[in-house]
């Protein structure tokens, strides 16, 4: 308990799913958390559930100016930023043949641009206030081929590579800032719950799906089972872990075939 006592954290995509689970765990461990999301209704709900230990701030992670505003407001109120979790994401169904330019730009803007802006302005702030830690939520989609979400794979791959760059830069500049990524397998969240419907709509519109793509998924984790990995990387328990990726997928990314549930 109290692994984040007195620390100030920003969690993006925090209005539901994994982000909400991370907020819940961080508050339990003593942090004050900025619940950042474009979903005002659910974001305010999550913040209200934790009273004075959480604040909702609307943040469109695609906008650099909004990142600057949210971080500036956080520092103005609390004096510093200790932890950033770049979790915001979106999925659009499409293979390399069918993914549209609009889908590509949206997915990469939310995931890759969002992580870039977050890391950029968190580092600029943390280096002046004693350091901190950044956790980027990537995916096993950056480690294995998932043909029906081409843009998502590319965006998560960008997040993984960015993580290493940020970590090395901060280490060499002696900023006392760590940056790591987590790579979950399938998680039961509103985002993943929408995938079957998106797949059906895509198939109806002409998307051709190989037979193996319809196979049963391996064990689906609950968001609360993934959040402790984020806590580990955000806390002093991982003091010497920097620039690495933590894969949490019940062997899914290193096996052939489907892992039994």
N, C-alpha and C positions, 0 to 999 in steps of 0.2 A: 504493500500500500504506500501511497504518497511518493511514488516514483517521479512525479512531476510537480511536486509541491511548490506553489508560488510561481510557476512558469506561465508564460503567456503564449498561446498557440493560435494559429489560424488553420482551419481545416476547410478546404474547398469541396464543393459537391456534398455539403454536410447536411442537407435537408432530408436525406433519406439514405437507405442502403448502407454501404460500408462507411460512408462519411458520418452518418448518424451514430453508428456503432462506435466509431473512433471518438466522437465527441463524448458519448456516454462514458467510455472507459477513461478518457483523459480527465474528465471532471472528477470521476471517482478517485483518480490518482493525484488530485490536488491542483490541477491546472485550471486557469481561466481560459476559456476557448471562444474564439471568434467563429461563429457559425456562418460561413460564407457560401452563398448560392444565389442563383437567379430565381429560384422557387421561393418567393416571399412567404406564402402561406405556410408551407412546411418548415421553412427555415425559422420562422418566428415560433412555430410550435416546438421545435427542437430546443431553441434557446429558452423558451418559457419553462420547459420541463426542468431546467437546471438553475433557475433563479439568477442570483447575482454571479454565478460562475460561468455564465455564457451570455454572449451578445450576438444578435443577428446583424449581419451587414450584407446588403445586396452586392453581389460581385459577379459581373460577367467576365470570366477569366480570359476571354478573347481580347479584352480592352486593356492596354497598358496603362491608360490614364486611370481606370478604375482600380487597378492594382495599386497604383501610387496613392490614390485616395484612401483605400482601405488600410494599407500599411501605415500611412501617415496618421490616420485617425486612431489606429491601435497604439502607436507610439505616443501620441498626444495624451491618450487616456491612461496608459499603463507604463509608459517610460521605456518600453523595449519590446522586442519580439524574440522569443526563445525557440519556438518550434513552428515549422511550416509543413503541412501535409498537402501535397498537390494530388488531389483525388478526383477532381471533376472529370467527367467523361461522357461520351456519347457513342452509340454504335449505329452504323448504317449498313445494311446488307448489300454486298456487291463483290463480285470477283474482279480480277484484273481486266476482264472483258466487259463487265457490266457496271462497275462502279462509276458513277457520274462525277464530273468535275466538281459539281456543287456539293455532292456528298463528301468527296475527298477534302475539299476546302473546309467544310464544317467540322469534320472529325479531327482533322489536323489542327484547326484553329482552337478547338476546345482542349484537346489533349496535349498536343506538342507546343503550340503557342502559349497555352495557359501555363504549362510547366516552365517554359522559358521566362515568361514575364514574372512568374512567382519567384523563381530562383534568382533572377536578376535583381529584383528589388528587395527580396529578403536578405540576400548577401550584402547589398549596399547598406542595409539597416543593421543587420547582426554584427557586422565587423566593427561598428562604432559603439556597440552596447555589450561587448564582452563575448560574443560568439553565439552559437546556436546549432540547431540541427534541422535538416530538411529531409523529409521522406517523400519520395515520388512513387505514386502508385502506377506501376507498369502492368504487365500481364504475361502469362505464358504465351500469349499471341506474339510476343517479340522473340520467343525462343523456338517456336515450331510453326509449321505452315498451317494456316487456317484459311482456306481458299475463299470462303464466302464473306470474309470481312477484310478485304485487302487494305482499305484505308486505315482501319483500326490497328492492324498488324504494323503498318508503317509508322503510325503515330506512336504506338507503344514502344517500337524500336527506337524512335527518336528520343523518347523519354529516358530509355535505358542508357543510350549513348551520352545524352546530356548530363545524366547523373554522374558519370565518370569524369566528364570534363569539369563540372562544378567542384567535385570532390578534390581533384588534383589541383585545380586553381587555388582553392581555399587553403589546402595544405601547404602548397608552395609559398603562398602569400602570408602564411602563419596567421590566418584569421580566426582560428579556433571554431570553424564551422565544418560540420560533417554533412555529407549528402549520400544517401543510399536509396535503393529502390526495392520495392517488393513486387513479386510476380505471382499473383494468385491464379489458381485455376478457376473453374466456374464457381461463382458465389450466388446464393439466392438473394437477389435484390430486385427492385422494380425495373432496373435497367435490363438485367438478364431475363426477367419474366416476360418482357416485351419481345424477346427475340423470336420465339416460335410464331407469333402473329406476324412479325416482320418477314420471316422466312416464307410463310404462306402467301403473303401479299406479293413478295418478290417472285415466287414461283408462278403465281397467277399472272404476273406481268411478263413472264417469259424467262425468268432466271432458271438456268439448268443446274440442278444440284446432283452431284454424284451420289450413288447409293450409300457410300460410307459416311457421307455428311449427315445422313439421317439416323446414324447409329446412336444408341443410348449413351448419354454422357456418363463419365465416371462420377464418383461421389461429389455431390454439390455441397459446398461448405455454407454455413451460416455466416453472416457478416460478423457476428460476435466471436467467431472462431478465427477470423483473420485479424481483427483489431489488435489482439495482443502482440502480433508481429510488428505492427506500426508503433505500439507503445515501446517495445524493446529497442527499436532503432531511434526513437525519440528520447529515450532516457539514458542515464549514465551507465546502465547495464551494458550498453554497446559502445562504451567510451572509445575503444580502439577499432571499431568497425567503421570503415569509411571507403566510399567508392565501390561498394559491392552490391550484389543483387541477392535477395532472399526469395527463393522459390518456395511456394506453398501450394502444392497441387496434388498430393497423394500419388506421386510418381507419374502423373498424366503426361508430362512433357518428356519423359525418358523411357516410355514403354511403347511397344508396338501393340496396336489394337486398343480395346477399351478396358479400363480398369473397372472391375466389378464394384457396384455400390456397396 
